[in-house]
Amino acid sequence: MTKKLTGKAAAMAAGAIGSAAVAAALLYANKRKEKKANSPDKPGVIPSGEAPETD
């Protein structure tokens, strides 16, 4: 059996969970932003070896 949290303890627990969720969301968004910034603007090497202008 588990104890029910009431009052101040429940508020603190909810605050801790909410804070962790916000922190995780910010880390995820920052990681996506960095990944997008580091991606090249041009596509990589053409596998056939032909210049892309000949397509």
TORKOL-4160 file (C-alpha; in steps of 0.2 Angstrom, whole numbers, padded with zeros to 4 digits, m for minus):
55
<pt num="1" X="0000" Y="0000" Z="0000"/>
<pt num="2" X="0006" Y="0017" Z="m0004"/>
<pt num="3" X="0004" Y="0034" Z="0006"/>
<pt num="4" X="m0006" Y="0048" Z="m0002"/>
<pt num="5" X="0003" Y="0064" Z="m0003"/>
<pt num="6" X="m0007" Y="0079" Z="0003"/>
<pt num="7" X="m0004" Y="0097" Z="0005"/>
<pt num="8" X="0014" Y="0104" Z="0004"/>
<pt num="9" X="0022" Y="0087" Z="0000"/>
<pt num="10" X="0011" Y="0085" Z="m0015"/>
<pt num="11" X="0014" Y="0102" Z="m0021"/>
<pt num="12" X="0033" Y="0100" Z="m0020"/>
<pt num="13" X="0032" Y="0083" Z="m0029"/>
<pt num="14" X="0022" Y="0091" Z="m0043"/>
<pt num="15" X="0034" Y="0105" Z="m0044"/>
<pt num="16" X="0049" Y="0094" Z="m0045"/>
<pt num="17" X="0041" Y="0083" Z="m0059"/>
<pt num="18" X="0036" Y="0099" Z="m0068"/>
<pt num="19" X="0053" Y="0106" Z="m0067"/>
<pt num="20" X="0061" Y="0090" Z="m0073"/>
<pt num="21" X="0049" Y="0090" Z="m0088"/>
<pt num="22" X="0053" Y="0108" Z="m0093"/>
<pt num="23" X="0072" Y="0104" Z="m0091"/>
<pt num="24" X="0070" Y="0089" Z="m0103"/>
<pt num="25" X="0061" Y="0099" Z="m0116"/>
<pt num="26" X="0074" Y="0113" Z="m0116"/>
<pt num="27" X="0088" Y="0100" Z="m0118"/>
<pt num="28" X="0079" Y="0091" Z="m0132"/>
<pt num="29" X="0075" Y="0108" Z="m0141"/>
<pt num="30" X="0093" Y="0113" Z="m0139"/>
<pt num="31" X="0100" Y="0097" Z="m0146"/>
<pt num="32" X="0088" Y="0098" Z="m0161"/>
<pt num="33" X="0094" Y="0116" Z="m0164"/>
<pt num="34" X="0112" Y="0112" Z="m0163"/>
<pt num="35" X="0110" Y="0097" Z="m0175"/>
<pt num="36" X="0101" Y="0108" Z="m0188"/>
<pt num="37" X="0115" Y="0121" Z="m0187"/>
<pt num="38" X="0128" Y="0109" Z="m0190"/>
<pt num="39" X="0120" Y="0101" Z="m0205"/>
<pt num="40" X="0128" Y="0105" Z="m0222"/>
<pt num="41" X="0118" Y="0117" Z="m0233"/>
<pt num="42" X="0123" Y="0107" Z="m0249"/>
<pt num="43" X="0120" Y="0089" Z="m0252"/>
<pt num="44" X="0134" Y="0077" Z="m0250"/>
<pt num="45" X="0144" Y="0069" Z="m0264"/>
<pt num="46" X="0134" Y="0063" Z="m0279"/>
<pt num="47" X="0135" Y="0043" Z="m0279"/>
<pt num="48" X="0137" Y="0042" Z="m0298"/>
<pt num="49" X="0151" Y="0054" Z="m0299"/>
<pt num="50" X="0143" Y="0065" Z="m0311"/>
<pt num="51" X="0141" Y="0084" Z="m0308"/>
<pt num="52" X="0124" Y="0089" Z="m0301"/>
<pt num="53" X="0122" Y="0101" Z="m0316"/>
<pt num="54" X="0120" Y="0087" Z="m0328"/>
<pt num="55" X="0104" Y="0080" Z="m0320"/>
